[in-house]
Amino acid sequence: MVMQIRQNFQITLPAEIRKKLHLEVGDFLETEIKDGRVIIKPQKTIDAQQAWFWSKEWQEGEKEAQADLEAGKVKKFKNVEDLIADLDK
């Protein structure tokens, strides 16, 4: 696709690109120059209060927990007292 640089050096992303990337007004785009090309990447912002969840360490723990669930490496308890009794063993 060819885009034209307009006044104030602005470009308009074609509708096909916006739709494929699910871009909306107000979204952020990261730009990078690599090998003489301009690379534009969509970026999503994360609320500062939720950033911990997306940290590398937390996501690794999430993957490990999901793998344990899928492998059946979980214990089920009828109530909190049974859980605490198991932890005390």
SESE-386921 format. One record per residue (C-alpha): x, y, z; residue in three letters; residue number from 1. Coordinates in nm, 2 decimals. Layout:
BEGIN
<<X; Y; Z>; 'ALA'; NUM>;
...
% end
This chain:
BEGIN
<<0.00; 0.00; 0.00>; 'MET'; 1>;
<<0.12; 0.35; -0.08>; 'VAL'; 2>;
<<0.05; 0.64; 0.15>; 'MET'; 3>;
<<0.12; 1.01; 0.08>; 'GLN'; 4>;
<<0.28; 1.24; 0.33>; 'ILE'; 5>;
<<0.04; 1.54; 0.37>; 'ARG'; 6>;
<<0.07; 1.88; 0.52>; 'GLN'; 7>;
<<0.24; 1.88; 0.86>; 'ASN'; 8>;
<<0.40; 1.55; 0.75>; 'PHE'; 9>;
<<0.09; 1.35; 0.85>; 'GLN'; 10>;
<<-0.01; 1.02; 0.69>; 'ILE'; 11>;
<<-0.34; 0.83; 0.70>; 'THR'; 12>;
<<-0.34; 0.46; 0.76>; 'LEU'; 13>;
<<-0.56; 0.29; 0.51>; 'PRO'; 14>;
<<-0.88; 0.14; 0.64>; 'ALA'; 15>;
<<-0.76; -0.22; 0.56>; 'GLU'; 16>;
<<-0.47; -0.18; 0.79>; 'ILE'; 17>;
<<-0.68; -0.02; 1.07>; 'ARG'; 18>;
<<-0.93; -0.31; 1.05>; 'LYS'; 19>;
<<-0.67; -0.59; 1.04>; 'LYS'; 20>;
<<-0.49; -0.44; 1.34>; 'LEU'; 21>;
<<-0.81; -0.34; 1.53>; 'HIS'; 22>;
<<-0.68; 0.01; 1.56>; 'LEU'; 23>;
<<-0.91; 0.28; 1.71>; 'GLU'; 24>;
<<-0.88; 0.66; 1.75>; 'VAL'; 25>;
<<-0.65; 0.73; 2.04>; 'GLY'; 26>;
<<-0.44; 0.41; 2.01>; 'ASP'; 27>;
<<-0.07; 0.45; 2.03>; 'PHE'; 28>;
<<0.18; 0.34; 1.76>; 'LEU'; 29>;
<<0.55; 0.28; 1.81>; 'GLU'; 30>;
<<0.78; 0.37; 1.52>; 'THR'; 31>;
<<1.12; 0.23; 1.45>; 'GLU'; 32>;
<<1.37; 0.28; 1.16>; 'ILE'; 33>;
<<1.53; -0.05; 1.05>; 'LYS'; 34>;
<<1.74; -0.11; 0.74>; 'ASP'; 35>;
<<1.60; 0.21; 0.58>; 'GLY'; 36>;
<<1.24; 0.12; 0.65>; 'ARG'; 37>;
<<0.99; 0.27; 0.89>; 'VAL'; 38>;
<<0.82; 0.00; 1.10>; 'ILE'; 39>;
<<0.50; 0.10; 1.28>; 'ILE'; 40>;
<<0.38; -0.13; 1.57>; 'LYS'; 41>;
<<0.05; -0.09; 1.76>; 'PRO'; 42>;
<<0.10; -0.04; 2.13>; 'GLN'; 43>;
<<-0.15; -0.09; 2.41>; 'LYS'; 44>;
<<-0.12; 0.10; 2.73>; 'THR'; 45>;
<<-0.17; -0.07; 3.07>; 'ILE'; 46>;
<<-0.32; 0.10; 3.37>; 'ASP'; 47>;
<<-0.04; 0.15; 3.63>; 'ALA'; 48>;
<<-0.24; -0.04; 3.89>; 'GLN'; 49>;
<<-0.25; -0.35; 3.66>; 'GLN'; 50>;
<<0.11; -0.34; 3.54>; 'ALA'; 51>;
<<0.22; -0.60; 3.80>; 'TRP'; 52>;
<<0.01; -0.86; 3.62>; 'PHE'; 53>;
<<0.19; -0.81; 3.29>; 'TRP'; 54>;
<<0.54; -0.83; 3.44>; 'SER'; 55>;
<<0.77; -1.10; 3.31>; 'LYS'; 56>;
<<0.78; -1.28; 3.65>; 'GLU'; 57>;
<<0.41; -1.28; 3.70>; 'TRP'; 58>;
<<0.34; -1.40; 3.34>; 'GLN'; 59>;
<<0.59; -1.69; 3.39>; 'GLU'; 60>;
<<0.40; -1.79; 3.70>; 'GLY'; 61>;
<<0.07; -1.77; 3.51>; 'GLU'; 62>;
<<0.21; -2.01; 3.25>; 'LYS'; 63>;
<<0.34; -2.25; 3.51>; 'GLU'; 64>;
<<0.00; -2.25; 3.69>; 'ALA'; 65>;
<<-0.18; -2.31; 3.36>; 'GLN'; 66>;
<<0.05; -2.60; 3.28>; 'ALA'; 67>;
<<-0.02; -2.75; 3.63>; 'ASP'; 68>;
<<-0.39; -2.72; 3.57>; 'LEU'; 69>;
<<-0.37; -2.89; 3.24>; 'GLU'; 70>;
<<-0.16; -3.17; 3.38>; 'ALA'; 71>;
<<-0.40; -3.22; 3.67>; 'GLY'; 72>;
<<-0.13; -3.12; 3.93>; 'LYS'; 73>;
<<-0.39; -2.95; 4.15>; 'VAL'; 74>;
<<-0.56; -3.03; 4.48>; 'LYS'; 75>;
<<-0.93; -2.96; 4.54>; 'LYS'; 76>;
<<-1.07; -2.89; 4.88>; 'PHE'; 77>;
<<-1.43; -2.89; 5.01>; 'LYS'; 78>;
<<-1.36; -2.60; 5.24>; 'ASN'; 79>;
<<-1.09; -2.37; 5.38>; 'VAL'; 80>;
<<-1.04; -2.58; 5.68>; 'GLU'; 81>;
<<-0.94; -2.88; 5.47>; 'ASP'; 82>;
<<-0.70; -2.66; 5.27>; 'LEU'; 83>;
<<-0.54; -2.53; 5.59>; 'ILE'; 84>;
<<-0.51; -2.88; 5.73>; 'ALA'; 85>;
<<-0.33; -2.99; 5.41>; 'ASP'; 86>;
<<-0.09; -2.69; 5.43>; 'LEU'; 87>;
<<-0.01; -2.78; 5.80>; 'ASP'; 88>;
<<0.10; -3.13; 5.70>; 'LYS'; 89>;
% end
